Amino acid sequence: MGSFFFFRLLLPFLFVFALASPSAFASIETATAWLKSQQGPGGGFSSTQSQTTEYQATAEALLALHMVSSLHNASAQSGARFLESSPHRHLEDIAYSLRLKKANPVYFSAPTTSLAGYRSVVGGYGDYPGYESAVSTSAIFAHALTASDVVPPINMNELMAYLLAKQKADKGWAEESNRSSVYVTAIVSRALQAHRFTFNLSGSISSATEYLLAKQQSGGGWSGNLETAMALLAVVPAVNDPSRYKNALDKLMDAQLANGSWNNDVYTTALALQILHLVKNLPVIDVPTTGSISGSIIGASSNLPLPSAQIILNGSADQVLVTDSLGRFSASSVLSGTYTLTFKAPGFQQATQTVHINVGDRIDLGIIRLNALPTIALIRGQVTDSQTGLPLSDVLIQFTGSQNSQVFTDHVGSYALELTPGEVSISISQSGYHPISGTLSAVAGAHFDFSPALQTLDSTPKADIALRGLVIDAQSDLPLAGATIRIASSVISGLSAIDGSFSLSGLSEGTVDVEIGIDGYQSVSFKGTALANSIIDLGTVRLTPIAQNRSTLYGQILDADTGVPIANATVSADNQTTRSGVDGFYELSNIHADMFALSVEAGGYQLANSQIHVSEYGRVLLDIPMNKIKVSNVAINQLTLDKQAYGAYEVVKLNGGIHNRGFEAEQVVIQAQVINPLGIIIEEFVISQETAGGMQSLQLAPDEEIGFTAAWATQSYSPGGYKLLLAAYSSSTNQLLDQQLVSVDIQPTAKLASLKVGATLDNLNQGSTHDVGFTASIRNQSNIPVSLQLTYDLSDPENNVIFTADASIEILPTQLFATFDIGTNNQFFNKSGAYKLRVISVDSVQPVFVEADAIDVIPDVNINIEQAITPPVVVPGASERVRVKIRLEGTEVN
């Protein structure tokens, strides 16, 4: 159950938002002008191409003109006379009268026709009195009822139940045994949306919307302008992402004729005009114009990542990328087109590759392997402090011999230098550290890793040469225990410890060939350089799992503007679905396809669709930014919870605000939905103030913000991640204005509010023997099953324990109040008084309140009788009053 309180805050700032394209306003103006021109002298609206009755066309035209504030008094009065002159026999005509009465009560009156005969025994309504129920007619009638101030005596529960029962397996609606149709489904969906604040209809509305969207033609829209307009009237108010119906809307706008009409038909034009009014203030929809590309670069012989390698993109828009410390690269905004990619790294032969990127594509090139240059040697590494392991910057490394060069380490202690083959002397000096020097035989085509850990001057240099490092999984960053570290051409080897670390000693000065491997992973091998009295610190060595014809897609779902993680986003790819956690992370495993569609959906964000191309099976990192949806100038913001996690039967308090950033007043209703971890709506309620006249919408002045506090009880709902989805709707059109989501974590809770041990017998006679049953009554406040162990006893009136027993109780979360039989005992009650029950101990879950009952035993007594008669003698024939006195005295038998 939800409860809400409001406070108002008038913001002193004004904001300007981009509106939809001017063509939408031009369409409204020309459509309005054409529609007005079709009203005849008698007040009716008609045209040569009309597909409906003149009554339907007139009513829909009057409603459309009223919606766009272009229904002048004379036109309304003339239209009302025309409608009232026609007989109100068809229920759809009566429904139109009800809607027009609400729209303009001055000129339109409610129908006087009796409605009793239209209802059928199944709860729906027919076209005429005595007819069988029709789905579309029942829906049109239901849609009109909430639009009238004078509601006929209709059982809305029954009518809603009838419509919901008619929804087919494909989530569409049809007339009886026919196949589901877009037209009927749209009519029913509009009716349900009109009642969404009174009944729990969100699930049916959502499924109907998905049915309609799925029935769109390939280029957008449905079968013809009339069906497209009707479908959009149902879809636009219910969808939070305008991109999902943008193609249909564009197609409808393109179909407008030069005279402003659609098909020269009053009815279709009136529906289309209502659609344009609904979307006229939509912000411009962001359509993806770019794709993305990613991958990683390693050495072909060593399998080690190549940091600071360059990737040059030549094509539609030139771009240069640089790999990170793990050899990875990515570009998220690559214009569509064909690109030639050049991969370059010091000491390696460059490689090229051609790729074509389409809009929305996310291409993963996998691992790019570069071969060493055959004519030079490469030395690279990282210099660290031997005690802290921290990198040392600005360390001078000098090379003399076949090449005289020097290099300084960068801010992360790294360096790289190409060498001419031959004997090279190396010396390292850094203030505060022992110097290191030695020789290296630089071999053409060879790469050397020289990563010394310098020892401070206040320590004694180790005489021995040591090798150390850490082995981890390159994809999960978890340590790998049992990896083999071997020095080639020697007996020196070792295994990584449980934390992935390793340390080898006794190495010889000079070039050291190191091999590191473990089953299931690609091994790495490289040449190291060992100098006297030094420690070679390889740092973190990442081993890549051997691909097994499947990929794992993982990453984080993020707000594109703020970078804040998005929790509970639905991520789907290759027939698999998962949800992002509270930190926005997701993972999809066992993806066998190398090209597949990725879809991400989150409340309040545009649907993200991409085509994923995987060049090499493995673990693919893909962070997905999502754009917030702005469907209006009304925004729900600043949603915060009073704590991070909740137990069972706790109150979730949500603070937030709703802000009208526009220049016109808005009337809104906020609806809250509670969604369980399976994505099922389990509760929904309206954030509003109740009045005697019914639900009151919230009036928002231009640039006004209303704050609110909401309360929702977790009850016995199962532990897990829940969502509170808040949606703001226009009170006049039921159009979705904004939607925001907040995650609620419910923790496993085992709690008993009370426990009472009682007996099945209340009163007994002294000296009797009975089979006494014992019970435990609990008030449960848990959301997980509880196993309760308790010990209880029974004492006589003199507090002597005469019976002790143990009991086990299994309590389900659904058992809020429950009584359990916990044992029976054949007991002789030889004394009178209160036999008291007592709970000695309770294991596992300690109740907040514990109470025990008692058995009252009535004493066994002798009755002494004393009697007296006054007078003792009565004379025969005399009239005498005789007084009899009887005294009863009970004596307890010991």
N, C-alpha and C positions, 0 to 999 in steps of 0.2 A: 504494500500500500504506500503511495507516495503523498507527501505533503509539501507545500511550497509557500514561501513568503517572499514578497517583493519590496524593493526600495528603488526610488527613482533618482537618477543622476543626470542632469542636463550638462552635456559636455560643451565647453566653450569653443571647440574647434569645428570647422567644417571640412569635409573631405570631398574630393572630386573623383568620380569614377568614370571610366570609359563605358559608353553604352554600346548597344548593338549598332550594326551598320545603318546608315541613313536610309538604305533601300527599304528597311523594315517599316520606317515611318511613312515613306512614300506609299507603300503598299496599303497601309492603314487608311491613309487619306483618300486614295483613289477607290479603295473598296467601299469605304463609308459613303462616298459620293454616289457611286453606282447603286448601292443598296437603297439609299434614300430615293433614288430616281425610279425605283421599281414599285413604289407605293401608288396604288391606283386611287381614283376619286372616292371609291367606297371604303378605303382604308386598308384593303388587303394588299399583300406583296405577292407578285407573281412575275414569271418570265416565260418566254417561249420554250426554254430548255429545262424547265423545272422537273425534278424527279420525285416530288412529293406533292401532297395536297396543298391547296392554297392556305388552309388553316395552319398546317405545319410550317410552311414557308413563312407565313406572316408572324407566327409566334416566335420562331427562331430568329427572324430578322429584328423583331422588337427587342428580344433579349440581347442580341449582339450590339445593337445601337445603344441600348442602355449601358452595356458594359464599357463601351468606348466613350461614354458621356456625350453622345450625339443624338439622343432621342428627345426631340423637342416636344413641347406640350401638345401642339396641334397634331403632330404625327402620332403621338401616343394616344390622344383622345380619339382620333380617327381609327387607329388600329384596334382600340378597345371596342368601339362600336361594331366593327366588322366581326371580331371574334364573338361578341355577345349575341350577334344576330345569327350565328351558326349554332346548331344543336350540339350540346355537350353530351354525346353518347359514347364515343370511343374514349377509353381510359387515358390514352395518350393526350387527347385534347384537354381532359380534366387536369392532367399533370401540368400541362403548359399553363393553364389558368392559375394553378397554385403558384408556379414559379413567377409568373408576371405579377401576381398580387403582391408578392414579397418585394419584387424589384421596384414597383411603382404603385403603391396602394391608393394613390389619388385617383388614377384613371382605370385601374383594373380591380375587379372584385373577385372574391372566391366563388367557385362554382356551388350551386345549390343542389346538384344532383345527388341522390342517395347512393352511397358507395357499397352498401351491404351486399347487393347482388353480384358485385364483381369478384368477391372473394370466393375461392374454391376450397374444398375440404382439405387440400394438401397445404394450404397456407399461402399460396401464390394468388395472383390476380389475373383475370382474363380480359380480353379486349372489350367485351360487352357483358352485361349481366347474364349469368347462366353459362358463360363460356368456360372451357377448361383453362387452367393457369397457363400463361405464356411467360417465358423467361424474360424476354426483352421488355414486354409490357410491365411486368412486375418490377423490373429494374428501373424503368422510366418513372413509374409511380413512386418507388422508394426514393429516387433522386429528388423528386419534387417535394416530398413531405417535409424535409428539414428546411426547405426554402420558403415555407409558409408560416406566417404567424398564427394562423388558425388551423391547427392540425386536426383532421378528422379522427374519430375513435378507432384508430388502427393499432393492431398488435404488431409493433415493430420487431419484437423478438421473433415472432412467428415468421414474419416476412423475410427477415435476414436469414433465419434458419433455412427457409425454402431456397433462397438464392445460393447460399453456401453449399447446400446439398446437391445443387445442379452443376457444380464445377466438375469437369471431367478429369480423367487421369492425366491428360496433357496440360492441365491447368487452364484450359480455355472454357468457354461456355457456348452452348448452341440451343436451338429450340428442340427440346425432347431428344429423339433418337438421331438427329442429324450430327454431322461432324462439327467440331468446334469451329467457330468463325471469328475473324477479326472484328467484324462489325458488332456482333452480339457481345463478345468479350469486352469490347470497349465500352458499350452501354452499361454492362454490369459493373465494370471497374469504376466508372464514374459514380455509380450509385453507392458502391461500398465506400469510396473516398468521402462521400457526403456524410457518412455515418461513422467515420473512423475514430472520432473523439468520444463516441458513445459506446461502441462495441469494439471488441478485440478483433480487428479485421486486417491488421498489417500483413500477416502471413499470406492471406488470400489476395490482397492487393499486390503485394510483391510478386507472387507467382503469376498473377494475371499480367503484370507489366512485363515480366520476362517472356511470357508467351507472346505478347504483342511484338516485342523487340525482335524475337527470334523469327517472326513471320515477315520481317521486312524483306523486300526484294534486294537483289545484289547491289543496285545503285542507290538504295535508300527509298523509303516510302513503301506504300502498300498498293493494292490494286485500285488505281484510279484516285482522283482528287477527293471524292467524297469519303472513301474508306480511309485515305491518308489523313484527312482532317479529323474524322471521328476518332481514329487511333491516337493521333497526337493530343486530342483533348483529354484522353485517358492517361497518356504516357507523360506529357510535360509536367503536370502537377505532381506526379509520383516519383520522378527520376531526379537524382541529385547531380547527375553528370550530363550536361547538355550535349557533350560530344557523342553520346549514345543515340541521340535522335537528330543530330545536326544535318546529316545527309537527307533525311526525310523532310526536315523543315526547309532545307534549300530547294528540294524538288518541288515542294508545295509552292514556295515563293516564285520559282521559275515558271510555274504553270499559270500564274496570274496573267490574264489577258490585258491588252493595252487599255481597255475601258475600265479596268479595275476589278472585274469579276473573275470568277472561276467557272468555266463552262457556260457562262451566261445563265447561271442557275442561282436563284435567290438562296435556296437552302444550303448549298455547298459554300457559297460566298459568305453566308452568315456564320457557318462553322469555322471557315478559314479566318474570318475577321476576329473571332474569339481567340483563335490560336495566336495570331499576331499580337493581340493585346496581352496575352499571357507572357510572351517572350520579348516584348518590346524593350524591357529594361535589362535584358541579360547582358552581362559583360561579354566582351569578345572571347570566344573559346580558343584556348591555346591548342593548336594542332601541331603535332611533332613535325619538325622539318629536318631533323638530323638523325643520325645513327651513332653507334659507338663501336669501338674496337679495342681489344685488349689482348694480352699474352705475356709471355716471359721469355728471356734470353739466357741461355746457359752455354758453357763451353762444351763442344762436342765430345772431347776425350775425357774431361774430368767430371762432367755432369754437375759442375758447380755454377751457381748463378753469376751473371755478369752485371754488377752494378755500374751505373753511369754510362751504360751503352746508349747509343742514339738510334732513334727510329725516325726516319725522314719520310713524310707523306707528301707525294707529289700527285696532284689531281685537281679536283674542283676547287679546293682551297688548301694551299700548302701548309704544312704543320710539322713541327719537330717535337718529338717526345724523348724523355730520358728515363731509363729504368731506375727503380729504387734499389735499396740495399739488398733486396731479394731477387733482383733481376726482373721485376714485374713492371709493366707499363699499361696505360689505359688512356683513352680519349673519349669523352662522353658526348661531345658536340661536333660530330664530323658530318659535313654536308654530303648529301647523297651524290653518288657518282663513282667512277672507276679511279682507283688510286694505285700508284706504284710505290711500294714500301721498301726502303733501303735500311738494312740493319748494320750498324757499325760499332766496333769496340776496339780499343787499343790492343794490338798484338793479334788481332783476329782478321780473317778474310771477311769482307763484307758480303752480304747476301741480299737478294731482292725477291719480292713477291708481289703479285698483282691481285687485288681484291675489288669487288664491286659492293658498295654499301647502299642499301635502300633506306628510305625514311622509316625509322622505327627499328631497324635491324640492330642487334647487339651481337657482334662477331667476336668470338674468342679464337685467336690464332693458335692457341695452345703453346707448346714449347718450341722456340726457335733455337736451333743448335748451330753455333758458329765454329768453324775450323780455325786452328791456329795458323798464323802466317809462317810459311816455311823458311823465311830468310832471317828472322830476328828471334830473339828471346824476350820474354816478358816477365818482369818481377813485380809482384803486387802483394799487399797485405795490410795489416792494421797494427799499430803500436799501442800497447796498453801498459798500465801500472801492474806489476806482478802481484801486489797485495790486494788492491781494490778491484782490479779487472776493468777499471775505467779507461777510456781511450785518452791518448795524449796527443794534443795538437801541436803544430809548429816544431815537431822533432826533425832535426836535420839528418838525412841519410845520404852519405857520399859514396860514389862509385869511381874507382880509378883502375887503369889497366887498358883493356881493349877499348874502353870508353870512359871518358872523364865526364861525370855528370853528378848532379845533386838534386834532391827533391825534398820538400817539406810535407809532413802529414797535414791533412785538412782538419776541419773542426770535429770530425768523428774518428780521427786518428788514422785515416786511410791514405794510401798512396798507390801509384802505379807508374812504371817506367819501362819503355822499350829499350833493350840492350843489344849492342853489337855482339855477335858470338865471340867467345874467347874467355880468358881468365880475367876475373874482375875482383878487386879487393873492395870490401864493404866495411864502412865504419859508421857507428851511430853514437851521437853524443847529445845529451840533454842535461841541463842544469839540474842538480840534485839527484842524478841517477848514475850508476856505474856505466861506463862506456862499453860498447860491444864492437868487436872487429873480427874479420875473417875473410875467407876467399870463396868465390863461386865460379864454377865452370859453366858459363852461359852457352847453352846448346841451341842451335837454330831450330825453331819450331817448338821449343819447350817453354812451358810456363812454370814459374816458381812462386811459391807462396812463402813469404818471409814475414811472419807476424810475431815479433819478439815482445816478451813481457819484461820491461825494464825493472831492475831492482834498485831500490833507493840506496843512497850512500850510507845510511845508518844501519844497513843490513850487510851480512857477509855473503858475497856472491857464491852461488852453488858451483862446485867444481864439475858437477855432472851436467849434461845437456838433457833437458826434459821436454816432453811433448804433452800438451793437455788440450781439452776442449769439451764440447757438449754436443750430443747427437739428438736430434729431434725429428719428428715427422714434419715434412715440409708443408703439409696441408692443414694439419690440425694443431701444430705447434706443441704437441704432447711429447714428452721425453721417450726415447727408445732405449730400453734396457736390453743388454745382450748383444749389441752391435759389435762386430769384430773390427779392431783397429790393428793393422799389421804394417810393420816396416819391411818393405820388400828387400830381398837378399840379406836377411838377418833373421835371428830367432826371436826378435823382440815383437811381442804382440800383446793384446789385452782386450778386455770386454768393457763396454760401457755399463755403469752402475744403474740402479733402479731409477735414479734421477737423470739418466742420460749422460752423466759426466764420465770422463776417462782421464788417465794420466799414465804416461809411459816414461821410463828413465833409462839411462845407459846408452843414449844415442851417440853415434860418432859424428865428428865434425864433417861438414860438407853437405852434399846434396842428399836429401832423404826422400825416398819414394814412399808415400803414405797411401794405403788403401783402407777404405771404410765401407762396410756393407752389412746387411742383415737380410734374411729371407723375406721375400715379398716386396723389396724395395730396390730401386736402381742404385748400384754401388757408385761411389765416387773415388777418384784417384788423382793425385797431383804430386808435384815435386815441391818439397819444402827445403829450406835452407837452414842448416844448423850451425851456429857459431859457438865457440868455446864459452863456457860459463853463462849460458843463456837459457831462457825458457821460451819454447815456441808455443804460443797460445793461438790455436786455430779458431778460437771463439765458438760460435754456433755453427755446426755442420748440419744442414738440412737434407734429409734423404726423401726422395719422391717415391711414393708407392707405385708399383708397376700397374699400369692401366689394365683393366679386365673387361674391355668392351662395354663399359658403362661409365657414366659421369655422375658427379655429385655437384649440384648447383647450390651455392650458399652465399650469404651476404646479409645485408641490413636494409630494411625499408626505412626511408628517411623523408622528412618534409623537405621539399625542394627549396623552400625559402629560408627556413631556419636551421635545417640539419638535425632537427629533433627526431629521435626514433619514433616510428609509428607502430604501436602494439596491435595485435590481433588482426593484422592485414591478412587477407586470404591470398595465398600464392599458389598458382596452378600451372603445371607444365607436364607434358608427356603423360596425360591421364593420371597425374598425381596431384594431391592438394595438401597444403599444410598452412599453418598460421604463424605469423611472426610473434615472438615473445615480447615481454614487457620492454626489453632492450632493443626491439625492432629486428632481431636476428631471425633468420629462417634457414632451413636446409631441406633440400629435396634430393633423395638418393636414388640409385638404380635407374638413372635415365639412360635408355639404350639408344635413343635416336641422336644423330649428330646435327639435326636441324629440327627445331620444334618451336611451338608458340608458347610464350610466357604471358600470363595474365595476373595482374595484381589489383585487388579491390580493397578499399578501406573506406569507412564511413567519413564523409566530408571531403573526399579526394576524388580526382578524376580517375577513371579506370585506366590502368596502364597496360597496354598490349605491346609486345615486342616479338620479333622473330629472332631466335637464338641460333647461331651457327657455331658449332664446336669442331675445331679442326683436329683435336686430339683428345681422346678419352682421358678423364682424370677429374680432378676437383677444380671447379670453375668458380671463381669469386665474382659475384655480381651484386653490387650495391644498387638499389633502385630508388631514385628520387621520385616523389609523387607531388603533383600540383594540387593545391587546395582548390576546391570548387567555390566559385562565387556566382551563384545563380540570381542574386538580388543584392540590394543595398542593405538588407537586414542580415546581421551576423550574430551568431552565438559565440561568445568568447570567454576567456579567463575561467575555464572549468577547472576546479581544484577539489580534491577530496580532503577530508579532515585527518586521514591517516593512510598508511600504505597498504595495510591488510586488515581483514575483518574475520571474526569468527562467526559461528552460527548464532542466530537470534541477536545479531547486533544491528545497529542502525547506521547505514551509510549516509553521511552528510555531504552533499555536493553544493558547492558555491559556484555561481557563474553570473553572466550578464548577457543581455540581448540588446543590441545597438542598432538603431536605425540611422545609417550613414547617408540616407537620401535626403531629398528636399521636399518630399511629400510625406504626409502622415501615413502610418501603416497600422492596420489592425491585425494582430497575429494571435495564434494559439500555439503553445509549445506542447508537444507530446513526447513523453519519455518511454523508451522500450528497454526492457531488461533482456539481454541475450545470453544464454548459457554457453558453456565451452563447446557445445556441439553446433552452435550457430542457430539455435531455436529460440524464438521469442517466448519467454515464459511469463512476462508481465508487461502491461503497457497502461499508462495513465496520463492524464492531461495536467499540465502545469497551468493552473488558472485559479481564479477566484470565483466561488460559487455565489449566485444570487438567487432570490426567489423566482426570478424569471428564467433561470437556466444558466448555462455556461456563459461566462463573460470573457470576451476576448481582451487582449492587452492593447491598449491604445498607445502607440509610440509616435510622439511628435518628431518632426525633422531633427536629426542630430541628437536624439535623446537615447539614453541608455537606462535600462531597468535591471537592477541586480536581483538575484533570487537565491534562495537556499532550499535545497530539496532533501527529502529524507526517504530512504528505502530500506526496508527490513530484510536481512539475509535469510531469515527463517531457517528451515532445515535443508536448504539447497546444498547439493554436493560440493565438496571442495573443488577449486579450479579457478580459471580465469574467466570472469564475466565482463560484459560490456554494458555500459549505460549509453544508449544512443538517443540524443536529444535532437528533435526536429521541429523547426518553426514553420508553420503554415499560415497562409493568408486566410483570414476568417471568411472572406467573401468568395474566393475562388478555390479554396483548399489546395492552392499551389504550394509546393515545397519551396521555402525561401532560404533556408540554411539547415545544415545538419552537422553536428559535432559529436565526437565519441570520447568517452573516458573509460579506462579499464579499471575493474574492481577485482581484487584478488581475495578469494574466500579460503581461509586456512582450515585444515582438518580440525574439528572441535569435538572433544568428548567431555560433556558437562551434564550433570544431573542437578536440577534445581531443588528437588526434594525426594526423600525416600521415607515411606511409612510402612512399618511391619505391623500387620494386624492378624486377627483370628476370625474364622468363619462363624464362631459361636460367641454371643455377647453375654448371655445369662444362663447359669447352670445351677442345679441344686447340689448342696453339700452331700458328699457320700456317693455321688454318681460317677460313672465312667463313660467317657465319650471319645469318639474319634474326632480330634480337633484338627481342622485344616488351617494352615498358615499362609498368608499372602504378603506380597511386597507391592506396594503402589508407588509408582514413580511419576515425576514430571520431568520429561526429557527435554534437553536443550542442546542436543548433539546433531551433527550432520554426517556422522560416520557410525557404523555399528559399534555397540559398546558391550563388552563382556564384563559383567559385574559379579564379583565374588563377595559373599557376606556371611557372617556368623552371627546367630541370634540365640537367645535363651528365654526360658520362661521360669519365673520365680513365684513361690507361694506367698501368701500374705505376710509371712515372717521373713521374707527375702531369702529363702533357701532356694537355690537353683535346682529345679527338678527336671529340666529338659534343655539340651543344647543341640544345635544342628547347624550344618553348613548348607548353603544354597548357591547355585550358579544361575545367572539370568542373562539371556541374550536379547539385547534391546536394539531395535531397528530405528533409523532416523525418523521414520514416518510415525513412530509410536510416541506421540507427544504426551498423552496421558494414558497409562496402561497399568493393569494389575496382573501380577503373575502368581501362580500357585508355587509355593516354595517348600512344601512338605506337609506331612500328616503324622500325628502322633496319638496313640491310644493312651489317654491320661485319666488317672483316678484323682478326683478332687475331694480330698478328705478334710479340707478346712474351708471355712467360709471367708469371704473377703475378696480383695482384688488380686488376681494372679497377673503379674506384670510381665509384658514382653519387653525385651531390650535388645538393641543392636549392639553387638560387642565390637565388631570390626567390619570395615568395608575395604576391599582391595581394588586396585586398578583406578577407579574413578570415585573420588570422594564427593558425595552430595553436599550441596550448600546447606541444606536443612534436613535433619534426620529426626523422625518421630516414631514412637512405638505405642501400641495399643495395650489394652488390659481386658481380662475376662472377669466379670463379676460373678461370684459364686454365692448363692443364697443359702443361709444357714439352715440346718435340719432342726426343727423345734418341736417340743411337746406343748400342747394347748391345755391349760388348766381353766376349768369353768366354774364360776361361782354364780349362784342365782338366788334371788329373794323375791317373795310374793307378799304384797301388802294389800289388804289384810290377809292373813294366812287362812281364815275361815270365813265362809260366806253363808248366810242363812238362806235356806231355800225359799224362793218366792220373793226375796227382797231385791231391791234395786241398789246395787253397790258398784262403785268404781274400783276395779282391781288394777294395781300397779305391779308390773313385772320388771325386775332389774337383773340383767345378765352381764357378767364381767368375764372377759376372755383375757388370759395372760399366757404369752408364749415364753417358753424357757428353752434356750439353745442347748442342744445335746452335744456334750463334749465327746 
